[in-house]
């Protein structure tokens, strides 16, 4: 299984990535082992989706990094959605994501 994930960094920026081991990868980010997030720590997980294959995860990551994907992220995760995040609305679909 593979995850596509979004991290919110301390400067408000959002990192988009994919991984097979999400716990390890987030730990790497917060340990300063990922160059892009190193100067933007701490970073917190705000969204994740589960995929059955690497190819599907990479395709979703690429879509999220596109103009359309970034607009969707900006709309869905703008700062005034903090109440939704506090209520636990931080994960994407884990069963329908790779259909």
Gaussian input, Z-matrix of N, CA and C with variables (Angstrom, degrees):
# hf/3-21g

backbone

0 1
 N
 C     1     B1
 C     2     B2     1     A1
 N     3     B3     2     A2     1     D1
 C     4     B4     3     A3     2     D2
 C     5     B5     4     A4     3     D3
 N     6     B6     5     A5     4     D4
 C     7     B7     6     A6     5     D5
 C     8     B8     7     A7     6     D6
 N     9     B9     8     A8     7     D7
 C    10    B10     9     A9     8     D8
 C    11    B11    10    A10     9     D9
 N    12    B12    11    A11    10    D10
 C    13    B13    12    A12    11    D11
 C    14    B14    13    A13    12    D12
 N    15    B15    14    A14    13    D13
 C    16    B16    15    A15    14    D14
 C    17    B17    16    A16    15    D15
 N    18    B18    17    A17    16    D16
 C    19    B19    18    A18    17    D17
 C    20    B20    19    A19    18    D18
 N    21    B21    20    A20    19    D19
 C    22    B22    21    A21    20    D20
 C    23    B23    22    A22    21    D21
 N    24    B24    23    A23    22    D22
 C    25    B25    24    A24    23    D23
 C    26    B26    25    A25    24    D24
 N    27    B27    26    A26    25    D25
 C    28    B28    27    A27    26    D26
 C    29    B29    28    A28    27    D27
 N    30    B30    29    A29    28    D28
 C    31    B31    30    A30    29    D29
 C    32    B32    31    A31    30    D30
 N    33    B33    32    A32    31    D31
 C    34    B34    33    A33    32    D32
 C    35    B35    34    A34    33    D33
 N    36    B36    35    A35    34    D34
 C    37    B37    36    A36    35    D35
 C    38    B38    37    A37    36    D36
 N    39    B39    38    A38    37    D37
 C    40    B40    39    A39    38    D38
 C    41    B41    40    A40    39    D39
 N    42    B42    41    A41    40    D40
 C    43    B43    42    A42    41    D41
 C    44    B44    43    A43    42    D42
 N    45    B45    44    A44    43    D43
 C    46    B46    45    A45    44    D44
 C    47    B47    46    A46    45    D45
 N    48    B48    47    A47    46    D46
 C    49    B49    48    A48    47    D47
 C    50    B50    49    A49    48    D48
 N    51    B51    50    A50    49    D49
 C    52    B52    51    A51    50    D50
 C    53    B53    52    A52    51    D51
 N    54    B54    53    A53    52    D52
 C    55    B55    54    A54    53    D53
 C    56    B56    55    A55    54    D54
 N    57    B57    56    A56    55    D55
 C    58    B58    57    A57    56    D56
 C    59    B59    58    A58    57    D57
 N    60    B60    59    A59    58    D58
 C    61    B61    60    A60    59    D59
 C    62    B62    61    A61    60    D60
 N    63    B63    62    A62    61    D61
 C    64    B64    63    A63    62    D62
 C    65    B65    64    A64    63    D63
 N    66    B66    65    A65    64    D64
 C    67    B67    66    A66    65    D65
 C    68    B68    67    A67    66    D66
 N    69    B69    68    A68    67    D67
 C    70    B70    69    A69    68    D68
 C    71    B71    70    A70    69    D69
 N    72    B72    71    A71    70    D70
 C    73    B73    72    A72    71    D71
 C    74    B74    73    A73    72    D72
 N    75    B75    74    A74    73    D73
 C    76    B76    75    A75    74    D74
 C    77    B77    76    A76    75    D75
 N    78    B78    77    A77    76    D76
 C    79    B79    78    A78    77    D77
 C    80    B80    79    A79    78    D78
 N    81    B81    80    A80    79    D79
 C    82    B82    81    A81    80    D80
 C    83    B83    82    A82    81    D81
 N    84    B84    83    A83    82    D82
 C    85    B85    84    A84    83    D83
 C    86    B86    85    A85    84    D84
 N    87    B87    86    A86    85    D85
 C    88    B88    87    A87    86    D86
 C    89    B89    88    A88    87    D87
 N    90    B90    89    A89    88    D88
 C    91    B91    90    A90    89    D89
 C    92    B92    91    A91    90    D90
 N    93    B93    92    A92    91    D91
 C    94    B94    93    A93    92    D92
 C    95    B95    94    A94    93    D93
 N    96    B96    95    A95    94    D94
 C    97    B97    96    A96    95    D95
 C    98    B98    97    A97    96    D96
 N    99    B99    98    A98    97    D97
 C   100   B100    99    A99    98    D98
 C   101   B101   100   A100    99    D99
 N   102   B102   101   A101   100   D100
 C   103   B103   102   A102   101   D101
 C   104   B104   103   A103   102   D102
 N   105   B105   104   A104   103   D103
 C   106   B106   105   A105   104   D104
 C   107   B107   106   A106   105   D105
 N   108   B108   107   A107   106   D106
 C   109   B109   108   A108   107   D107
 C   110   B110   109   A109   108   D108
 N   111   B111   110   A110   109   D109
 C   112   B112   111   A111   110   D110
 C   113   B113   112   A112   111   D111
 N   114   B114   113   A113   112   D112
 C   115   B115   114   A114   113   D113
 C   116   B116   115   A115   114   D114
 N   117   B117   116   A116   115   D115
 C   118   B118   117   A117   116   D116
 C   119   B119   118   A118   117   D117
 N   120   B120   119   A119   118   D118
 C   121   B121   120   A120   119   D119
 C   122   B122   121   A121   120   D120
 N   123   B123   122   A122   121   D121
 C   124   B124   123   A123   122   D122
 C   125   B125   124   A124   123   D123
 N   126   B126   125   A125   124   D124
 C   127   B127   126   A126   125   D125
 C   128   B128   127   A127   126   D126
 N   129   B129   128   A128   127   D127
 C   130   B130   129   A129   128   D128
 C   131   B131   130   A130   129   D129
 N   132   B132   131   A131   130   D130
 C   133   B133   132   A132   131   D131
 C   134   B134   133   A133   132   D132
 N   135   B135   134   A134   133   D133
 C   136   B136   135   A135   134   D134
 C   137   B137   136   A136   135   D135
 N   138   B138   137   A137   136   D136
 C   139   B139   138   A138   137   D137
 C   140   B140   139   A139   138   D138
 N   141   B141   140   A140   139   D139
 C   142   B142   141   A141   140   D140
 C   143   B143   142   A142   141   D141
 N   144   B144   143   A143   142   D142
 C   145   B145   144   A144   143   D143
 C   146   B146   145   A145   144   D144
 N   147   B147   146   A146   145   D145
 C   148   B148   147   A147   146   D146
 C   149   B149   148   A148   147   D147
 N   150   B150   149   A149   148   D148
 C   151   B151   150   A150   149   D149
 C   152   B152   151   A151   150   D150
 N   153   B153   152   A152   151   D151
 C   154   B154   153   A153   152   D152
 C   155   B155   154   A154   153   D153
 N   156   B156   155   A155   154   D154
 C   157   B157   156   A156   155   D155
 C   158   B158   157   A157   156   D156
 N   159   B159   158   A158   157   D157
 C   160   B160   159   A159   158   D158
 C   161   B161   160   A160   159   D159
 N   162   B162   161   A161   160   D160
 C   163   B163   162   A162   161   D161
 C   164   B164   163   A163   162   D162
 N   165   B165   164   A164   163   D163
 C   166   B166   165   A165   164   D164
 C   167   B167   166   A166   165   D165
 N   168   B168   167   A167   166   D166
 C   169   B169   168   A168   167   D167
 C   170   B170   169   A169   168   D168
 N   171   B171   170   A170   169   D169
 C   172   B172   171   A171   170   D170
 C   173   B173   172   A172   171   D171
 N   174   B174   173   A173   172   D172
 C   175   B175   174   A174   173   D173
 C   176   B176   175   A175   174   D174
 N   177   B177   176   A176   175   D175
 C   178   B178   177   A177   176   D176
 C   179   B179   178   A178   177   D177
 N   180   B180   179   A179   178   D178
 C   181   B181   180   A180   179   D179
 C   182   B182   181   A181   180   D180
 N   183   B183   182   A182   181   D181
 C   184   B184   183   A183   182   D182
 C   185   B185   184   A184   183   D183
 N   186   B186   185   A185   184   D184
 C   187   B187   186   A186   185   D185
 C   188   B188   187   A187   186   D186
 N   189   B189   188   A188   187   D187
 C   190   B190   189   A189   188   D188
 C   191   B191   190   A190   189   D189
 N   192   B192   191   A191   190   D190
 C   193   B193   192   A192   191   D191
 C   194   B194   193   A193   192   D192
 N   195   B195   194   A194   193   D193
 C   196   B196   195   A195   194   D194
 C   197   B197   196   A196   195   D195
 N   198   B198   197   A197   196   D196
 C   199   B199   198   A198   197   D197
 C   200   B200   199   A199   198   D198
 N   201   B201   200   A200   199   D199
 C   202   B202   201   A201   200   D200
 C   203   B203   202   A202   201   D201
 N   204   B204   203   A203   202   D202
 C   205   B205   204   A204   203   D203
 C   206   B206   205   A205   204   D204
 N   207   B207   206   A206   205   D205
 C   208   B208   207   A207   206   D206
 C   209   B209   208   A208   207   D207
 N   210   B210   209   A209   208   D208
 C   211   B211   210   A210   209   D209
 C   212   B212   211   A211   210   D210
 N   213   B213   212   A212   211   D211
 C   214   B214   213   A213   212   D212
 C   215   B215   214   A214   213   D213
 N   216   B216   215   A215   214   D214
 C   217   B217   216   A216   215   D215
 C   218   B218   217   A217   216   D216
 N   219   B219   218   A218   217   D217
 C   220   B220   219   A219   218   D218
 C   221   B221   220   A220   219   D219
 N   222   B222   221   A221   220   D220
 C   223   B223   222   A222   221   D221
 C   224   B224   223   A223   222   D222
 N   225   B225   224   A224   223   D223
 C   226   B226   225   A225   224   D224
 C   227   B227   226   A226   225   D225
 N   228   B228   227   A227   226   D226
 C   229   B229   228   A228   227   D227
 C   230   B230   229   A229   228   D228
 N   231   B231   230   A230   229   D229
 C   232   B232   231   A231   230   D230
 C   233   B233   232   A232   231   D231
 N   234   B234   233   A233   232   D232
 C   235   B235   234   A234   233   D233
 C   236   B236   235   A235   234   D234
 N   237   B237   236   A236   235   D235
 C   238   B238   237   A237   236   D236
 C   239   B239   238   A238   237   D237
 N   240   B240   239   A239   238   D238
 C   241   B241   240   A240   239   D239
 C   242   B242   241   A241   240   D240
 N   243   B243   242   A242   241   D241
 C   244   B244   243   A243   242   D242
 C   245   B245   244   A244   243   D243
 N   246   B246   245   A245   244   D244
 C   247   B247   246   A246   245   D245
 C   248   B248   247   A247   246   D246
 N   249   B249   248   A248   247   D247
 C   250   B250   249   A249   248   D248
 C   251   B251   250   A250   249   D249
 N   252   B252   251   A251   250   D250
 C   253   B253   252   A252   251   D251
 C   254   B254   253   A253   252   D252
 N   255   B255   254   A254   253   D253
 C   256   B256   255   A255   254   D254
 C   257   B257   256   A256   255   D255
 N   258   B258   257   A257   256   D256
 C   259   B259   258   A258   257   D257
 C   260   B260   259   A259   258   D258
 N   261   B261   260   A260   259   D259
 C   262   B262   261   A261   260   D260
 C   263   B263   262   A262   261   D261
 N   264   B264   263   A263   262   D262
 C   265   B265   264   A264   263   D263
 C   266   B266   265   A265   264   D264
 N   267   B267   266   A266   265   D265
 C   268   B268   267   A267   266   D266
 C   269   B269   268   A268   267   D267
 N   270   B270   269   A269   268   D268
 C   271   B271   270   A270   269   D269
 C   272   B272   271   A271   270   D270
 N   273   B273   272   A272   271   D271
 C   274   B274   273   A273   272   D272
 C   275   B275   274   A274   273   D273
 N   276   B276   275   A275   274   D274
 C   277   B277   276   A276   275   D275
 C   278   B278   277   A277   276   D276
 N   279   B279   278   A278   277   D277
 C   280   B280   279   A279   278   D278
 C   281   B281   280   A280   279   D279
 N   282   B282   281   A281   280   D280
 C   283   B283   282   A282   281   D281
 C   284   B284   283   A283   282   D282
 N   285   B285   284   A284   283   D283
 C   286   B286   285   A285   284   D284
 C   287   B287   286   A286   285   D285
 N   288   B288   287   A287   286   D286
 C   289   B289   288   A288   287   D287
 C   290   B290   289   A289   288   D288
 N   291   B291   290   A290   289   D289
 C   292   B292   291   A291   290   D290
 C   293   B293   292   A292   291   D291
 N   294   B294   293   A293   292   D292
 C   295   B295   294   A294   293   D293
 C   296   B296   295   A295   294   D294

   B1=1.4462
   B2=1.5302
   B3=1.3097
   B4=1.4574
   B5=1.5190
   B6=1.3111
   B7=1.4560
   B8=1.5192
   B9=1.3216
   B10=1.4634
   B11=1.5148
   B12=1.3281
   B13=1.4626
   B14=1.5201
   B15=1.3250
   B16=1.4611
   B17=1.5168
   B18=1.3157
   B19=1.4558
   B20=1.5113
   B21=1.3184
   B22=1.4618
   B23=1.5203
   B24=1.3158
   B25=1.4565
   B26=1.5257
   B27=1.3244
   B28=1.4661
   B29=1.5274
   B30=1.3365
   B31=1.4628
   B32=1.5239
   B33=1.3460
   B34=1.4516
   B35=1.5184
   B36=1.3244
   B37=1.4585
   B38=1.5272
   B39=1.3188
   B40=1.4621
   B41=1.5192
   B42=1.3244
   B43=1.4607
   B44=1.5229
   B45=1.3333
   B46=1.4550
   B47=1.5226
   B48=1.3249
   B49=1.4538
   B50=1.5097
   B51=1.3381
   B52=1.4604
   B53=1.5166
   B54=1.3163
   B55=1.4565
   B56=1.5191
   B57=1.3016
   B58=1.4567
   B59=1.5241
   B60=1.3319
   B61=1.4710
   B62=1.5261
   B63=1.3132
   B64=1.4619
   B65=1.5267
   B66=1.3237
   B67=1.4694
   B68=1.5303
   B69=1.3467
   B70=1.4616
   B71=1.5281
   B72=1.3237
   B73=1.4645
   B74=1.5308
   B75=1.3244
   B76=1.4637
   B77=1.5248
   B78=1.3186
   B79=1.4686
   B80=1.5251
   B81=1.3344
   B82=1.4648
   B83=1.5293
   B84=1.3273
   B85=1.4637
   B86=1.5264
   B87=1.3156
   B88=1.4617
   B89=1.5234
   B90=1.3278
   B91=1.4633
   B92=1.5245
   B93=1.3354
   B94=1.4575
   B95=1.5120
   B96=1.3205
   B97=1.4605
   B98=1.5301
   B99=1.3241
   B100=1.4659
   B101=1.5206
   B102=1.3265
   B103=1.4667
   B104=1.5319
   B105=1.3320
   B106=1.4662
   B107=1.5167
   B108=1.3174
   B109=1.4599
   B110=1.5262
   B111=1.3260
   B112=1.4664
   B113=1.5311
   B114=1.3134
   B115=1.4699
   B116=1.5265
   B117=1.3364
   B118=1.4710
   B119=1.5264
   B120=1.3012
   B121=1.4736
   B122=1.5111
   B123=1.3208
   B124=1.4576
   B125=1.5226
   B126=1.3248
   B127=1.4560
   B128=1.5227
   B129=1.3160
   B130=1.4702
   B131=1.5265
   B132=1.3077
   B133=1.4590
   B134=1.5230
   B135=1.3339
   B136=1.4633
   B137=1.5216
   B138=1.3461
   B139=1.4570
   B140=1.5178
   B141=1.3377
   B142=1.4593
   B143=1.5156
   B144=1.3077
   B145=1.4578
   B146=1.5208
   B147=1.3017
   B148=1.4569
   B149=1.5281
   B150=1.3377
   B151=1.4671
   B152=1.5162
   B153=1.3122
   B154=1.4611
   B155=1.5262
   B156=1.3379
   B157=1.4648
   B158=1.5265
   B159=1.3152
   B160=1.4584
   B161=1.5332
   B162=1.3228
   B163=1.4651
   B164=1.5278
   B165=1.3288
   B166=1.4706
   B167=1.5230
   B168=1.3279
   B169=1.4638
   B170=1.5275
   B171=1.3176
   B172=1.4731
   B173=1.5252
   B174=1.3175
   B175=1.4664
   B176=1.5269
   B177=1.3139
   B178=1.4701
   B179=1.5235
   B180=1.3351
   B181=1.4617
   B182=1.5330
   B183=1.3184
   B184=1.4704
   B185=1.5173
   B186=1.3455
   B187=1.4575
   B188=1.5246
   B189=1.3386
   B190=1.4634
   B191=1.5222
   B192=1.3313
   B193=1.4611
   B194=1.5279
   B195=1.3285
   B196=1.4615
   B197=1.5256
   B198=1.2985
   B199=1.4657
   B200=1.5155
   B201=1.3325
   B202=1.4646
   B203=1.5254
   B204=1.3239
   B205=1.4597
   B206=1.5143
   B207=1.3225
   B208=1.4615
   B209=1.5276
   B210=1.3246
   B211=1.4714
   B212=1.5237
   B213=1.3340
   B214=1.4606
   B215=1.5242
   B216=1.3157
   B217=1.4700
   B218=1.5181
   B219=1.3171
   B220=1.4615
   B221=1.5242
   B222=1.3200
   B223=1.4722
   B224=1.5282
   B225=1.3212
   B226=1.4657
   B227=1.5231
   B228=1.3326
   B229=1.4603
   B230=1.5250
   B231=1.3184
   B232=1.4503
   B233=1.5274
   B234=1.3054
   B235=1.4634
   B236=1.5259
   B237=1.3181
   B238=1.4578
   B239=1.5206
   B240=1.3156
   B241=1.4569
   B242=1.5191
   B243=1.3145
   B244=1.4614
   B245=1.5232
   B246=1.3148
   B247=1.4666
   B248=1.5241
   B249=1.3344
   B250=1.4644
   B251=1.5201
   B252=1.3315
   B253=1.4671
   B254=1.5161
   B255=1.3205
   B256=1.4541
   B257=1.5274
   B258=1.3105
   B259=1.4600
   B260=1.5232
   B261=1.3397
   B262=1.4536
   B263=1.5090
   B264=1.3205
   B265=1.4556
   B266=1.5246
   B267=1.3266
   B268=1.4602
   B269=1.5125
   B270=1.2917
   B271=1.4538
   B272=1.5062
   B273=1.3073
   B274=1.4507
   B275=1.5127
   B276=1.3020
   B277=1.4581
   B278=1.5215
   B279=1.3099
   B280=1.4518
   B281=1.5196
   B282=1.3052
   B283=1.4492
   B284=1.5215
   B285=1.3119
   B286=1.4612
   B287=1.5185
   B288=1.3046
   B289=1.4583
   B290=1.5161
   B291=1.3139
   B292=1.4643
   B293=1.5249
   B294=1.2907
   B295=1.4704
   B296=1.5021
   A1=109.21
   A2=116.11
   A3=122.74
   A4=109.43
   A5=115.55
   A6=122.63
   A7=110.39
   A8=116.09
   A9=122.67
   A10=103.96
   A11=116.44
   A12=118.90
   A13=110.99
   A14=114.42
   A15=122.60
   A16=107.79
   A17=115.82
   A18=122.26
   A19=108.91
   A20=117.36
   A21=120.77
   A22=106.47
   A23=115.71
   A24=121.88
   A25=109.88
   A26=116.18
   A27=121.12
   A28=112.52
   A29=118.28
   A30=120.51
   A31=112.50
   A32=117.37
   A33=121.92
   A34=114.16
   A35=117.37
   A36=120.18
   A37=109.88
   A38=114.80
   A39=120.52
   A40=109.37
   A41=115.24
   A42=122.86
   A43=108.09
   A44=116.66
   A45=123.23
   A46=107.96
   A47=117.06
   A48=120.00
   A49=112.08
   A50=114.98
   A51=120.32
   A52=108.38
   A53=115.89
   A54=121.59
   A55=110.53
   A56=115.10
   A57=120.48
   A58=110.79
   A59=116.64
   A60=121.81
   A61=108.18
   A62=116.83
   A63=120.54
   A64=112.93
   A65=118.02
   A66=120.02
   A67=110.89
   A68=115.96
   A69=120.59
   A70=110.90
   A71=116.55
   A72=120.25
   A73=111.81
   A74=117.58
   A75=120.19
   A76=109.75
   A77=116.72
   A78=120.32
   A79=110.32
   A80=117.72
   A81=120.91
   A82=111.03
   A83=115.90
   A84=119.73
   A85=110.10
   A86=116.66
   A87=120.67
   A88=113.88
   A89=117.62
   A90=121.66
   A91=111.21
   A92=116.97
   A93=120.98
   A94=113.73
   A95=118.18
   A96=122.30
   A97=113.58
   A98=117.45
   A99=121.95
   A100=106.96
   A101=115.97
   A102=119.77
   A103=113.47
   A104=118.47
   A105=119.49
   A106=112.12
   A107=118.58
   A108=120.85
   A109=113.19
   A110=118.20
   A111=121.61
   A112=112.99
   A113=117.71
   A114=120.81
   A115=112.59
   A116=116.82
   A117=121.23
   A118=112.13
   A119=117.36
   A120=122.20
   A121=111.89
   A122=117.88
   A123=126.35
   A124=111.79
   A125=114.72
   A126=122.17
   A127=108.02
   A128=116.03
   A129=118.89
   A130=110.33
   A131=115.19
   A132=122.09
   A133=109.46
   A134=116.58
   A135=119.96
   A136=112.31
   A137=117.60
   A138=119.93
   A139=109.39
   A140=115.80
   A141=120.16
   A142=109.71
   A143=114.96
   A144=122.52
   A145=107.65
   A146=117.18
   A147=123.41
   A148=109.77
   A149=116.14
   A150=122.35
   A151=110.27
   A152=115.84
   A153=120.70
   A154=112.78
   A155=117.87
   A156=120.28
   A157=110.88
   A158=114.88
   A159=121.16
   A160=110.00
   A161=116.92
   A162=121.22
   A163=111.80
   A164=116.31
   A165=120.03
   A166=111.29
   A167=116.67
   A168=120.13
   A169=110.63
   A170=117.10
   A171=120.82
   A172=110.22
   A173=117.12
   A174=120.35
   A175=110.62
   A176=117.63
   A177=120.90
   A178=110.96
   A179=116.91
   A180=120.21
   A181=110.11
   A182=116.82
   A183=120.78
   A184=111.37
   A185=117.28
   A186=119.83
   A187=110.75
   A188=116.85
   A189=119.90
   A190=112.07
   A191=117.84
   A192=121.69
   A193=111.98
   A194=117.61
   A195=121.54
   A196=109.82
   A197=116.25
   A198=120.57
   A199=112.20
   A200=116.42
   A201=120.71
   A202=110.67
   A203=116.40
   A204=120.63
   A205=112.30
   A206=116.87
   A207=120.25
   A208=111.26
   A209=117.47
   A210=119.97
   A211=110.25
   A212=116.90
   A213=121.29
   A214=110.15
   A215=116.79
   A216=121.42
   A217=110.29
   A218=116.47
   A219=120.16
   A220=111.10
   A221=116.64
   A222=120.95
   A223=110.84
   A224=117.14
   A225=122.15
   A226=112.65
   A227=117.29
   A228=120.38
   A229=114.17
   A230=117.60
   A231=117.67
   A232=110.02
   A233=117.00
   A234=123.38
   A235=114.31
   A236=118.98
   A237=118.82
   A238=112.94
   A239=118.25
   A240=121.57
   A241=111.45
   A242=117.58
   A243=120.07
   A244=112.05
   A245=118.40
   A246=120.01
   A247=110.41
   A248=117.05
   A249=120.10
   A250=110.55
   A251=117.39
   A252=120.29
   A253=110.35
   A254=117.83
   A255=120.45
   A256=110.64
   A257=117.11
   A258=120.45
   A259=111.66
   A260=117.19
   A261=120.71
   A262=114.44
   A263=118.48
   A264=122.13
   A265=108.84
   A266=115.99
   A267=119.59
   A268=113.26
   A269=119.03
   A270=120.78
   A271=110.04
   A272=114.83
   A273=120.63
   A274=110.24
   A275=116.28
   A276=119.98
   A277=109.70
   A278=117.09
   A279=119.38
   A280=111.80
   A281=118.52
   A282=120.01
   A283=112.43
   A284=118.84
   A285=121.23
   A286=113.21
   A287=118.54
   A288=121.38
   A289=113.45
   A290=118.23
   A291=118.05
   A292=113.06
   A293=117.09
   A294=119.54
   A295=110.51
   D1=147.85
   D2=-179.77
   D3=-129.33
   D4=146.52
   D5=178.29
   D6=-112.68
   D7=140.22
   D8=162.48
   D9=-103.86
   D10=134.72
   D11=-173.77
   D12=-139.50
   D13=156.06
   D14=175.13
   D15=-122.00
   D16=133.76
   D17=174.39
   D18=-115.29
   D19=136.73
   D20=171.70
   D21=-97.18
   D22=124.57
   D23=-179.42
   D24=-91.14
   D25=165.67
   D26=-175.23
   D27=-62.02
   D28=-24.20
   D29=178.82
   D30=-88.33
   D31=5.19
   D32=179.01
   D33=91.60
   D34=-9.17
   D35=179.01
   D36=-72.34
   D37=161.02
   D38=-179.63
   D39=-121.67
   D40=129.88
   D41=176.98
   D42=-99.78
   D43=135.83
   D44=179.21
   D45=-116.07
   D46=127.77
   D47=179.16
   D48=-152.70
   D49=177.07
   D50=173.51
   D51=-137.44
   D52=154.99
   D53=-177.62
   D54=-161.64
   D55=162.25
   D56=173.44
   D57=-90.99
   D58=-28.02
   D59=-177.73
   D60=-124.46
   D61=94.78
   D62=-172.32
   D63=-68.08
   D64=-37.95
   D65=179.91
   D66=-62.66
   D67=-46.20
   D68=178.98
   D69=-62.45
   D70=-42.87
   D71=-176.67
   D72=-65.90
   D73=-41.78
   D74=178.19
   D75=-65.22
   D76=-38.83
   D77=176.52
   D78=-61.62
   D79=-40.10
   D80=177.24
   D81=-61.81
   D82=-44.51
   D83=177.84
   D84=-56.96
   D85=-52.34
   D86=-174.63
   D87=-74.30
   D88=-11.53
   D89=173.70
   D90=-90.51
   D91=1.23
   D92=178.94
   D93=79.65
   D94=20.08
   D95=-177.46
   D96=-90.60
   D97=-1.77
   D98=178.62
   D99=-115.71
   D100=118.65
   D101=-170.64
   D102=-58.18
   D103=-41.08
   D104=-175.79
   D105=-65.10
   D106=-38.37
   D107=-177.22
   D108=-92.00
   D109=-11.32
   D110=-174.57
   D111=-52.21
   D112=-42.99
   D113=-177.86
   D114=-88.98
   D115=4.48
   D116=-175.93
   D117=-121.44
   D118=24.20
   D119=-176.52
   D120=-82.28
   D121=152.82
   D122=0.98
   D123=-78.94
   D124=161.13
   D125=177.23
   D126=-121.57
   D127=139.19
   D128=-179.34
   D129=-125.25
   D130=143.32
   D131=179.03
   D132=-67.64
   D133=126.13
   D134=177.43
   D135=-116.13
   D136=-14.30
   D137=-176.20
   D138=-163.97
   D139=145.48
   D140=173.20
   D141=-152.62
   D142=150.30
   D143=175.72
   D144=-132.50
   D145=146.59
   D146=-177.91
   D147=-107.53
   D148=134.88
   D149=179.85
   D150=-129.86
   D151=150.25
   D152=-177.12
   D153=-80.68
   D154=-21.80
   D155=-179.03
   D156=-133.56
   D157=155.86
   D158=176.88
   D159=-61.79
   D160=-40.68
   D161=-177.80
   D162=-59.57
   D163=-41.63
   D164=178.89
   D165=-68.17
   D166=-37.92
   D167=178.59
   D168=-66.76
   D169=-43.18
   D170=179.47
   D171=-63.43
   D172=-41.60
   D173=178.67
   D174=-61.91
   D175=-42.41
   D176=179.01
   D177=-67.02
   D178=-41.63
   D179=177.54
   D180=-59.45
   D181=-45.45
   D182=179.06
   D183=-62.10
   D184=-39.82
   D185=178.11
   D186=-63.93
   D187=-42.93
   D188=179.92
   D189=-65.65
   D190=-26.90
   D191=178.77
   D192=-84.68
   D193=-5.83
   D194=177.50
   D195=-77.68
   D196=172.18
   D197=177.16
   D198=-58.61
   D199=-44.75
   D200=179.00
   D201=-62.29
   D202=-45.26
   D203=-179.25
   D204=-63.10
   D205=-41.83
   D206=179.45
   D207=-66.61
   D208=-35.32
   D209=175.26
   D210=-64.27
   D211=-42.07
   D212=178.65
   D213=-62.42
   D214=-44.53
   D215=179.08
   D216=-61.67
   D217=-47.19
   D218=-178.36
   D219=-60.20
   D220=-43.37
   D221=179.77
   D222=-66.98
   D223=-43.70
   D224=-174.25
   D225=-74.67
   D226=-32.43
   D227=-171.22
   D228=-120.18
   D229=22.95
   D230=177.01
   D231=-63.41
   D232=158.41
   D233=-170.67
   D234=-54.06
   D235=-34.40
   D236=-176.66
   D237=-76.37
   D238=6.87
   D239=173.18
   D240=-92.95
   D241=16.82
   D242=-176.44
   D243=-60.76
   D244=-32.37
   D245=179.16
   D246=-63.97
   D247=-39.58
   D248=177.74
   D249=-66.35
   D250=-41.06
   D251=178.79
   D252=-63.94
   D253=-39.52
   D254=-179.77
   D255=-67.39
   D256=-27.74
   D257=179.79
   D258=-80.39
   D259=-0.82
   D260=176.86
   D261=98.15
   D262=7.28
   D263=-179.69
   D264=-83.64
   D265=65.84
   D266=-176.51
   D267=-122.21
   D268=-6.63
   D269=-177.57
   D270=-111.20
   D271=146.27
   D272=176.09
   D273=-84.05
   D274=-178.51
   D275=179.23
   D276=-66.01
   D277=130.87
   D278=-179.66
   D279=-100.87
   D280=-15.79
   D281=-178.29
   D282=-106.48
   D283=-26.08
   D284=-177.29
   D285=-102.73
   D286=-3.24
   D287=-172.46
   D288=-64.26
   D289=-30.74
   D290=-174.94
   D291=-106.76
   D292=27.57
   D293=177.39
   D294=-88.35

